[in-house]
Amino acid sequence: MKRRNFLRTAGLLALSAAAVPEKAIPFFQKDAALSGKSAAAFPEKPFPFSRKGLAMDFEPYPLELKHVFTVASYSRTATPGVQVRVGYEGLVGYGEASMPPYLGETVDSVVAFLSKVDLSRFSDPCALEEILAYVDAIGPGNNAAKAAVDIALHDLVGKLLGAPWWKIWGLDKKRAPLTTYTIGIDTPEQMKLKTREVEGRFRMLKVKVGLPGDRENIRAVRQVTSLPLAVDANQGWKDPAFALDMVHWLKEQGVVLVEQPLPKEDIDGMAWLAERSPLPIIADESVKRLDDVRRIAGACHGINIKLMKSTGMREAWKMLNLARALGLKVMVGCMTETSCAVSAAAQLSPAADYADLDGNLLIANDRFRGVLVEDGRLVLNDRPGLGLTRL
Ligand code: MG
């Protein structure tokens, strides 16, 4: 697009967004849940725009799972979440934090962190490097809380520029990869049932392993599907030699990659396994942020980048490019999230080898529509920012 047209489009978008208030829909669905009324009965609270510059608000929003979800270390039926809005001159960007328990963040910790974030000191939302360096310096950890701010800012900046992030990053949305759909650990019969439930919708599945009964479970899934399988052990195997035996066996079962076979701190074990493994070994729990990529590079074949670990889209993009430079494969993954954070992660996906972006499909109370899955492939849209429409 020529610069003049680009500016005109951006200007028109900003104007139209300012002139036509977005459809009133619930932001604070928690109230609806408490009252027992439909969420649609509660209009979204108007955004508290500031004359000075950027403004932000946030609200806890528990994510209700459609099924009990079991991995090697725990089971759960809901995931705590916090939704964030960042606004500037009539435009609002949406973000969220999702806090699966094993990562150590809670609604209280996220709310406490967000309460310290003062975006009114910034007058240009496009200054992402500066703003996010400030947010990061507020305190260590709090990666999901930081991601919520980062995602909302990216949505806002994309809306200001009138372009989706895949385009701003120079990617081709048609190159978005297949996404896996995750089958959690259950009884073999239940795992068969869950596999049959999604038949025809996905072209690759991810099966959680890492507990006794792995072989029986994989055999059960294999009885009902011939799709390629990824497996994720979530650190569940403790011994590299045992893991190598499993990997050889899994290859015979049509498994195409293995995620986080060993404990996250066992970098030597991962390196030993990666050197001998007939399947790609993808590090997930072992790698959170940019600094971790170089440390893990010799101990795996690829990394799983997730926004809730990486502190958001900006650092995720840096991680992806560093991983590529180091010859690593890249998977883009997610936690249990609404279509807000999943669509944010999906913006990176045309540059990734694998995607595991099914978190929004696992929840019963999604508030957004964004990236879609068609015939197992991620489908990005042309709407600006994260490409979200609110439900
Ligand atoms: Mg994983």
Residues whose N, C-alpha, C, O or C-beta is under 5 A from the ligand:
A	BS01	MG	D232 E259 D284
